[in-house]
Amino acid sequence: MSSHNNQFYSSDVWIRGSAKAKAKQLWYEVAKDKRSSHFPGTLDLAKIFLYPMSTTTGQRGDAMKTDWTGTRKKLIHSVGVTGQVKFVPANKHYSGIFQGSDYGIIRLSSAAKPTKSGQPLAPGMGLKFFRDGMDSSNLVSMFSLDGQQGEWDFFAHDFWTIV
């Protein structure tokens, strides 16, 4: 994210902004980088133990945390596709992450590089819904940490927030 630094995306000014403005700015940052990432090697993957997992959904703001290791790297689910979403409920009985969720970003990815004879597809999903005057609401989910044995349909199984 070049036009602002990570601290800006965690600032009071950013969080107090409108959902529409935050969604527009963050989508601009996401969409301008067309490069694909890569699945990490074994040595890189060992770094996962340096990062607390609680920062995935529990941190303030909308940027990867920066600490003594630099900006946190995506070591699992590192290759994926991203798009803009809006939640349209079938009825009016929604709250929490889905309340007022007109502006959102979805990311679909596999936890590791799937292969035909080894690592199964392990689909996962991240959702971020921007909210007016407050922090965004985030959710991560997947079917199983073990992946889907013999199944290549990304949406073959229900996703869960606790796996």
N, C-alpha and C positions, 0 to 999 in steps of 0.2 A: 504494500500500500504506500505509494510514493507521495501522493499529494498531502497527506497528513501522516503523522507518526502514530504508533500504537497507543501512546499516552493520550492523544486526542480522542481516539475511539473509546476511551474509558473515562473521559472527563465529564464533569457536571454539565458543561455546555452541550456536549454530544448527547448525553442521556436525557436532558430536558427538551431536546429537539422533537420535531414531529415525526411520527412513524413514516410518513411519506418521504420526507427529506432524508431521513436516515437510510431508508430502503434505496432511494435513488443514488445516494453517494456511495454506499457500500456495493451496490450492483455495478456501478461504474468501475470501481476498483477491481471487482471480481472479473468482469467481462473484458477489461483491457488486457489481461494477461492470458494469451492463447496457448501458452506452453503447457505441455503435459508433464505431470510429475512422474515419479518412478517408485516402484516398490523397493524398500530399503534392503540392503544386504544384511547378513547375520551380525556383523560388527555394528552397523548403524542401529539395528533393532535392539541390541543390548542397551542402548541409551534410554530405552523406554522406562527403565527403573530409576532414572534421574528425575522423571516428571511425575508429580502427583496427578492422578486421574480426576480428582475433584475439580480441577480448574476447567475441565471440558464444559460443564454447564453451570458451575458455581461461581465463576469469576464475573466481575463487573465489566460492562462494556462489550464491544463487538470485535475485538482483535485478539490474536493469540498473545498470551502472556509473555512478557520479557523479564528475564531474571539473569542470574550469573552465567547461565549457559547461552545467553542471547535469546532471540525469539524462538519460542518452542516450535519444534519441527513436528510435522505429522509423520508418525512412524508406523501407525496402522491406519487403514483406510486412506492411504496416501494418494491413491489414484481413484478419481471419480468424476462425475458430471454434476454440474450445478445449474439450477434454474430458478426462476421467480415463481412464487405460488401465492394463491389467495385461498383461504379456507371458506368454503360455501356450505354452511350447515343444512342438513335436511330439515331440521326444526330449530327452535330457539333455545334449547336446553343445553347450552355449552358455556363453559367458564374457563378460567385459567389460561393456558397457552392459546386456546382457540377464541377467546373473547376479544373482539375487535381486531381480528387477524386478517386485515385487508392487504397487508404488505409483508411478504415473507420470502425467504430463500430456502431451497431444499438442496441437499447434496446426497447423491446416491453413490455408493462405493462398495468395494469388496475389502474385507479386513486384510487379506493377503493375496498375492498373485495366484489365481486359480490355474491348475494344470489338470489335464485329463487323467493322469496316472498318480496323482499325489494330493496336493492341496485342493480341497473342494471349494467351490464358490461360497463365500461367506458374506452375503449381502448385508449392507447396513444403510441407515438413513439418518441424516441430521436435518432438523428443522429449526429455523430461526424466524420468529415473528416479531416485527418491530412494533413498538407501542408508543403512543404519544406521551411525552413527559416522564417516561420511566424507562428502566432497563428493558432490553429485549427479553423475550421468553424463548428458551432453547430446549430442545429435546433430541436425544440420540436413541436409536433403537436398532435392533437386528433380530434375526431369527435364532441363531445359535452361534456360540463361540467356535464350535466345531465345524460350522458350515453345513452345506446341503449335499450329502453324499449322493453322487450320481445325478444331480438335478442342476440344469443350467438356466432354468427360468428364474430370473431375479425375484419375481413376485410369487413364487410357488407356495410360500408359507407366510403366515402372519408374522409381523414384526412385533417385538416386545421391548419394553423399556428396562426390564430386569431380565438378564440372561444368565 
